[in-house]
Amino acid sequence: MNADIKQSLISLMDSIKRSDGPRVAQEMARLDEWAAKAGRELHPQLMHFLEKRSYAKALAFLGGTEAIPAGACVRRQP
C-alpha cells in the first residue's frame, strides 16, 4: 500500500506543478480513500501527514528525494 500511496503522491505533486486541477482532485480523493481504508496499518506519522494533507511531508516520509519540510505539525499545549 505504501508504494501505491507514494505513486499517488508523486502524481499529485506533478499535477500541481502542471496546474492540472482535475488530476489534483482525483489524486487527493484517492489519498483520502487509502487513509480511510488503511487505518492502523499505516505508520502513525504517515497517517498524520495524510490526514493534515501535508503531502510533501508524506512523500518525504515514504522516501521522496527531499527531507521532510518544517511546518506547523506541532502539537500545541493549552
C-alpha positions in Angstrom: 0.0 0.0 0.0 2.9 2.4 0.7 4.1 2.1 -2.8 0.6 3.0 -4.1 0.4 6.0 -1.8 3.9 7.1 -2.9 3.0 6.9 -6.5 -0.2 8.8 -5.9 1.7 11.5 -4.1 4.2 11.8 -6.9 1.4 12.1 -9.4 -0.3 14.7 -7.2 2.9 16.8 -6.9 3.4 16.6 -10.7 -0.2 17.6 -11.3 0.1 20.6 -9.0 3.2 21.7 -10.9 1.3 21.4 -14.2 -1.8 23.1 -12.8 -3.9 20.1 -13.7 -6.9 20.7 -11.4 -8.9 17.6 -12.2 -5.9 15.3 -11.7 -5.1 17.1 -8.4 -8.7 16.4 -7.2 -8.5 12.8 -8.3 -5.2 12.1 -6.5 -6.4 13.9 -3.4 -9.6 11.8 -3.3 -7.5 8.6 -3.9 -5.2 9.5 -1.0 -8.2 10.2 1.3 -9.6 6.8 0.4 -6.4 5.0 1.2 -6.1 6.8 4.5 -9.6 5.9 5.4 -9.1 2.2 4.4 -5.7 1.7 5.9 -6.4 3.0 9.4 -3.9 1.4 11.8 -2.0 -0.3 9.0 -0.1 2.9 8.2 2.7 4.3 10.3 1.1 6.9 12.6 3.3 9.7 11.3 2.4 8.9 7.7 -1.3 8.8 8.7 -0.9 12.2 10.4 0.6 13.7 7.2 -2.2 12.3 5.0 -4.9 13.5 7.4 -3.5 17.0 7.5 -2.9 16.9 3.8 0.8 17.6 4.3 1.5 15.7 1.1 5.1 16.9 0.6 5.9 15.6 4.1 4.1 12.3 3.4 6.2 11.9 0.2 9.4 12.7 2.0 8.4 10.2 4.7 8.0 7.5 2.1 11.4 8.1 0.7 11.0 11.0 -1.6 14.1 12.9 -2.6 13.7 15.8 -0.1 13.9 16.0 3.6 10.6 16.4 5.5 9.8 20.1 5.3 9.3 22.0 8.5 5.8 23.1 9.2 3.0 23.5 11.6 2.6 19.9 12.5 3.4 20.6 16.1 1.0 19.7 18.9 0.4 22.8 20.9 -0.1 22.5 24.7 -3.1 24.5 26.0 
